[in-house]
Amino acid sequence: MKVVELRNVFTSCNDTLIEISDDFIYYAEEKKEEGHNNLFILEYNRDTKRERILSNYFLKSTNYIKHFFSFQGEILIIMESGESEVTVLSIDKHTGEEKNTAKLNFIGDMSQCCALDRCHLIIYTEQNENHCSQFEEYKKLTGRDKIVYLFDLNDGAYYYLCDPRFSGEDGARFITYDKDGESQLLVLQPHKTEEDKAKAYEDRRWVGDNVNDNVWVCSLSAFIDSVKLGEECAPLELVLCAGTCGMVRYVGMNEKQIYFRAKYFPTNDQRLCSYNIHTGKKSVVTELNLEEDKEKLSQFYIDVNSSKAYSITTEVDEDYQVDGVWNSSVHSIYSRELGDFVACIDDRYIIARYVLSDDKDSFEFNSIYDIATGEQKSYECKCLVKGDTVVLY
């Protein structure tokens, strides 16, 4: 286990981690200087333990919500306040140079965004007071509640996503990944929350059999070309689908596999499944089932980066028991006072988080518990775990 201590580097509660790599940590810091609000993009060298400012920006408002997306060589920043205007910045990781900038204006208020790559963005908007009549007309023509745009940062052009699968009530989640050097797109469209899906099964007599969780894949370039051509059916391949009687939820991915939890409500059978990125083969990795008397007291945690899974059970004395169920032999109990399970590293170190909050303040405590020695250390800070690295900030 590697612990990276950044509490002395991160001097503000408004610091946001952007990326953790083997050599560098990139983060954003918002603070007021000489009466002005500023956003700093910084780089921390893990070898020299030094930080440097890549870039800084004057913020006209403190109400901006900032979305950060890290790509090879660039950081993309989307700044919005939930309204119709969005600012986009692209920064070179090495020089700090501003490579691209754009101000976008939409019909409706922005509700969701993601970056497909360093120059293509997906933006969702919903009805607002200023564009009420336009949205009503749009709904009459299309029957859709949301407008979905593709924005090309290079040519400054907007494109509508005409495929109705993307503009339903639940929208969609877009995740890019690499397959043999070519960018691919994973499109997730689950039915609302897990509780909502279970309720749909209970109400299947009235809602029918087609309350679906869908998972599609597609070449990213083919998807972008299809949107720009205005095609009403993007070239997506449906790889997983669960109707009203089942559920499929994305867990994560590594370089070889994409992982999902799949559940069949009639038998309450739950499994961890995988989709092979290179071959398309679908497999059951392991069962995620517990003894009936423990089902309501347990949950599963799946760490796809290290290919491990655990069951977390609340004991009678309200401590937590951690058991490895996939590629892990850990079996340990830790105090509930340490908080919720976050990760287990090397089958030895349990990371737990406890948040104490009221109407005014919130305090976060993260603890590292050594199973072998029983030693524990607690820190009042934020914590992020990637692989065997624990970042405290």
C-alpha positions in Angstrom: 0.0 0.0 0.0 1.2 3.5 -0.9 -0.1 6.5 1.0 0.2 9.9 -0.7 -0.1 12.6 1.9 -1.4 15.8 0.3 -3.1 17.5 3.3 -0.3 20.0 3.5 -0.5 20.6 -0.3 -4.2 20.9 -0.5 -4.8 24.0 1.6 -8.5 24.6 0.7 -11.7 22.6 1.1 -12.5 23.6 -2.5 -9.7 21.4 -3.9 -10.9 18.8 -6.5 -8.8 15.8 -7.6 -8.8 15.4 -11.4 -6.5 12.5 -12.1 -4.1 10.2 -10.3 -1.4 8.6 -12.5 1.9 6.8 -11.6 3.9 10.0 -11.9 1.5 12.9 -11.4 -1.6 14.0 -9.6 -3.7 16.8 -11.2 -6.2 18.8 -9.2 -8.1 22.1 -9.2 -8.2 24.6 -6.4 -10.6 27.5 -6.1 -9.8 30.4 -3.8 -10.2 34.1 -3.4 -7.2 36.4 -4.0 -7.4 40.2 -3.7 -11.1 40.0 -3.7 -11.4 37.9 -6.9 -12.4 34.3 -7.2 -9.8 32.3 -9.1 -9.6 28.7 -10.3 -6.1 27.1 -10.3 -5.2 23.9 -12.2 -2.2 22.3 -10.5 0.2 19.4 -11.0 1.8 17.4 -8.2 4.9 15.4 -9.0 4.8 12.2 -7.0 8.6 11.7 -7.3 9.9 15.2 -6.4 6.8 15.9 -4.1 6.5 19.4 -5.6 3.5 21.1 -7.1 3.3 23.6 -10.0 0.5 25.8 -11.3 -0.5 24.8 -14.8 -3.0 27.5 -15.3 -5.4 29.9 -13.5 -8.6 31.6 -14.4 -10.7 34.5 -13.0 -14.2 33.3 -12.1 -17.0 35.9 -12.5 -19.2 33.9 -10.2 -18.9 31.5 -7.3 -21.9 29.6 -8.5 -20.1 27.8 -11.3 -20.3 24.0 -11.2 -17.1 22.6 -12.7 -16.7 19.3 -14.5 -13.2 18.0 -15.2 -12.2 15.4 -17.8 -8.7 14.2 -18.1 -7.2 12.9 -21.4 -3.7 12.1 -22.6 -2.0 15.4 -22.7 -5.0 17.6 -21.9 -7.5 18.5 -19.2 -11.0 19.6 -20.3 -13.1 21.8 -18.0 -16.8 22.5 -18.4 -18.1 25.3 -16.2 -21.9 25.9 -15.8 -24.4 27.1 -13.3 -27.3 24.8 -14.4 -28.5 27.4 -16.9 -28.3 27.9 -20.6 -24.7 29.1 -20.9 -21.6 26.9 -20.6 -17.9 27.7 -20.8 -15.5 25.0 -22.0 -11.7 25.2 -21.6 -9.0 22.8 -22.8 -5.5 22.9 -21.1 -2.3 21.3 -22.1 -1.0 19.2 -19.2 2.6 19.9 -19.9 2.7 23.6 -20.8 -0.5 24.9 -19.2 -1.4 26.5 -22.5 -5.0 27.0 -23.3 -5.6 25.0 -26.4 -9.3 25.6 -26.9 -12.0 27.7 -25.4 -15.7 28.1 -26.2 -18.9 29.7 -24.8 -21.9 27.6 -25.5 -25.6 28.7 -25.4 -28.4 26.2 -25.4 -32.2 26.0 -25.3 -33.1 25.0 -21.8 -31.0 24.5 -18.7 -28.0 22.1 -18.7 -28.7 19.0 -16.7 -26.0 16.6 -17.6 -22.7 16.6 -19.5 -19.7 14.4 -20.4 -16.7 14.5 -22.7 -16.4 11.7 -25.2 -12.9 12.8 -26.1 -10.8 16.0 -26.0 -13.0 17.7 -28.5 -16.5 16.1 -28.5 -19.0 16.8 -25.7 -22.5 15.5 -24.9 -24.8 18.0 -23.3 -28.4 17.4 -21.9 -30.8 20.3 -21.4 -34.2 20.4 -19.8 -37.1 22.9 -19.9 -36.7 26.3 -18.2 -38.8 29.4 -17.9 -36.9 31.3 -20.6 -37.4 28.6 -23.2 -40.7 27.3 -22.1 -42.5 27.8 -25.5 -39.6 26.3 -27.5 -39.6 23.2 -25.3 -43.3 22.8 -25.5 -43.1 22.9 -29.3 -40.2 20.5 -29.2 -42.2 18.0 -27.1 -45.2 18.2 -29.5 -42.9 17.4 -32.4 -40.8 14.7 -30.8 -42.5 13.5 -27.7 -39.2 13.9 -25.8 -38.5 15.6 -22.5 -34.9 16.4 -23.0 -32.7 17.8 -25.8 -29.3 16.1 -26.3 -26.5 17.9 -28.1 -23.1 16.8 -29.5 -20.7 19.8 -29.5 -17.5 19.7 -31.6 -14.9 21.9 -29.9 -12.7 21.9 -33.0 -15.3 23.3 -35.5 -17.5 25.0 -32.9 -20.6 23.2 -34.2 -23.7 21.9 -32.4 -25.4 18.6 -33.5 -28.7 17.2 -32.2 -28.8 13.6 -31.2 -31.8 12.4 -33.2 -31.9 8.9 -31.8 -34.8 8.7 -29.4 -33.0 6.2 -27.2 -30.9 9.0 -25.7 -33.6 11.6 -24.9 -36.0 9.6 -22.7 -36.8 10.3 -19.1 -33.7 8.5 -17.8 -31.3 9.8 -20.4 -28.1 7.8 -20.9 -24.6 7.5 -19.5 -21.7 7.6 -22.0 -18.3 6.0 -21.2 -15.3 5.7 -23.6 -12.7 3.0 -23.6 -9.9 1.6 -25.8 -10.1 -1.5 -27.9 -7.0 -2.4 -29.8 -6.0 1.3 -30.2 -9.5 2.4 -31.3 -11.8 4.5 -29.1 -15.1 2.7 -28.3 -18.3 4.0 -26.6 -20.2 2.2 -23.9 -23.8 3.5 -23.5 -25.7 2.7 -20.3 -29.4 3.2 -20.0 -30.6 1.6 -16.7 -34.2 2.2 -15.5 -33.9 4.8 -12.8 -32.5 3.5 -9.4 -32.2 -0.1 -8.3 -35.1 0.5 -5.9 -37.2 1.8 -8.8 -36.4 -1.3 -10.9 -37.3 -3.6 -8.0 -40.6 -1.7 -7.6 -41.3 -2.2 -11.4 -40.9 -5.9 -10.9 -43.4 -5.8 -8.0 -45.8 -3.8 -10.3 -45.1 -5.9 -13.4 -48.8 -6.7 -13.7 -49.5 -3.1 -14.5 -46.2 -1.9 -16.1 -45.6 -4.9 -18.3 -42.4 -6.8 -19.2 -40.4 -4.2 -21.0 -39.1 -1.9 -18.2 -35.6 -2.4 -19.5 -32.0 -1.9 -18.5 -30.0 -1.6 -21.7 -26.2 -1.7 -22.4 -24.9 -0.8 -25.9 -21.4 -0.6 -27.4 -20.2 1.2 -30.5 -17.1 2.6 -32.2 -16.8 6.2 -31.0 -16.0 7.5 -34.5 -19.0 5.7 -36.0 -21.2 7.2 -33.3 -19.9 10.7 -33.9 -20.3 10.4 -37.7 -23.9 9.1 -37.2 -24.8 12.0 -35.0 -23.3 14.6 -37.4 -25.2 13.0 -40.3 -28.5 13.4 -38.4 -29.3 9.7 -38.4 -32.2 8.7 -36.2 -30.6 5.3 -35.2 -27.0 5.4 -34.1 -25.0 2.2 -34.9 -25.2 0.7 -31.4 -24.9 -3.0 -30.6 -27.1 -4.2 -27.7 -24.9 -6.4 -25.6 -26.9 -6.7 -22.4 -30.6 -6.2 -21.6 -32.7 -7.0 -18.6 -36.5 -6.7 -18.7 -38.9 -6.1 -15.8 -37.9 -9.3 -14.1 -34.2 -8.5 -14.0 -31.6 -5.9 -13.5 -28.3 -5.0 -15.0 -26.0 -2.4 -13.4 -22.6 -1.2 -14.5 -19.8 -1.8 -12.0 -16.6 -0.7 -13.8 -14.0 -1.8 -16.2 -10.3 -2.5 -16.7 -8.2 -3.0 -19.8 -9.8 -6.3 -20.7 -13.3 -6.6 -19.2 -16.4 -4.5 -18.5 -18.2 -5.7 -15.3 -21.9 -5.7 -14.4 -24.1 -6.9 -11.6 -27.0 -8.9 -12.9 -30.0 -9.9 -10.8 -33.1 -12.1 -11.5 -35.9 -10.9 -9.2 -38.0 -14.1 -9.2 -35.2 -16.2 -7.6 -33.3 -13.2 -6.1 -30.2 -14.6 -7.8 -27.4 -12.0 -8.3 -24.2 -12.5 -10.2 -21.1 -10.5 -11.3 -20.8 -10.7 -15.0 -18.2 -9.6 -17.5 -18.1 -8.5 -21.1 -14.8 -9.1 -22.9 -13.7 -5.8 -24.6 -11.7 -7.6 -27.3 -13.8 -10.7 -28.1 -17.3 -9.7 -27.0 -17.7 -12.8 -24.9 -20.0 -12.6 -21.9 -19.3 -14.6 -18.8 -20.4 -15.1 -15.2 -17.5 -14.2 -13.0 -19.0 -15.2 -9.6 -22.2 -15.5 -7.7 -23.2 -12.6 -5.4 -25.6 -14.4 -3.2 -25.8 -14.6 0.6 -27.5 -16.7 3.2 -31.1 -15.6 3.5 -30.7 -14.4 7.1 -27.8 -12.1 6.0 -29.3 -10.6 2.8 -30.8 -7.5 4.5 -27.7 -6.9 6.6 -25.2 -7.2 3.7 -24.0 -5.4 0.6 -21.3 -6.1 -2.0 -18.3 -4.0 -2.9 -16.6 -4.7 -6.2 -13.1 -3.4 -7.0 -12.7 -4.0 -10.8 -9.2 -2.4 -11.0 -7.8 -5.0 -8.7 -10.4 -7.7 -9.8 -11.7 -8.3 -6.3 -15.1 -8.4 -4.6 -16.2 -8.4 -1.0 -19.3 -8.8 1.1 -19.8 -6.3 3.9 -22.1 -7.6 6.7 -23.4 -5.8 9.7 -22.8 -8.0 12.7 -25.1 -8.4 15.8 -22.9 -6.0 17.7 -23.1 -3.6 14.7 -19.4 -4.0 13.8 -18.7 -4.7 10.1 -17.5 -8.1 8.8 -15.5 -8.0 5.5 -15.3 -11.3 3.5 -13.6 -11.8 0.1 -15.9 -13.4 -2.4 -13.8 -13.0 -5.6 -10.0 -13.1 -5.8 -9.7 -12.3 -2.1 -9.3 -14.4 1.0 -9.8 -11.6 3.5 -12.0 -12.3 6.5 -12.0 -9.6 9.1 -14.2 -7.5 11.5 -13.7 -3.8 12.0 -15.4 -1.3 14.2 -18.5 0.4 12.9 -17.2 3.6 14.5 -14.6 3.8 11.6 -17.5 4.2 9.1 -18.5 2.7 5.8 -16.2 0.4 3.8 -14.3 2.1 1.0 -11.6 -0.4 -0.1 -9.3 -3.2 1.0 -5.7 -3.2 -0.2 -3.4 -6.3 -0.3 -6.1 -8.2 1.7 -4.7 -6.4 4.8 -5.6 -2.7 4.9 -9.2 -1.7 5.2 -10.1 1.9 4.3 -13.2 3.2 5.9 -15.0 6.6 5.8 -17.2 8.4 8.4 -19.0 11.6 7.7 -20.3 13.7 10.5 -22.7 16.5 9.4 -25.5 18.8 10.5 -27.4 21.7 8.9 -24.3 23.9 8.9 -21.1 21.8 8.7 -19.8 18.5 7.4 -16.7 16.7 8.6 -15.1 13.8 6.9 -12.9 11.2 8.6 -11.0 8.5 6.8 -9.3 5.6 8.6 -6.7 2.9 7.6 -7.1 -0.3 9.6 -4.3 -2.9 9.5 -5.9 -6.3 9.9 -2.6 -8.0 10.6 -1.6 -5.7 13.6 -5.0 -4.3 14.6 -3.5 -0.8 14.3 -5.7 2.0 13.0 -5.0 5.6 12.0 -7.7 8.1 11.4 -7.5 11.4 9.4 -9.8 14.3 9.1 -9.6 14.8 5.4 -10.9 13.5 2.1 -9.6 10.3 0.6 -9.4 8.7 -2.8 -8.2 5.1 -3.5 -6.8 4.0 -6.8 -5.3 0.5 -7.0 -2.8 0.2 -4.1 -2.5 4.0 -3.7 -4.4 5.9 -1.0 -4.5 9.7 -1.5 -5.2 11.8 1.6 -6.1 15.4 0.9 
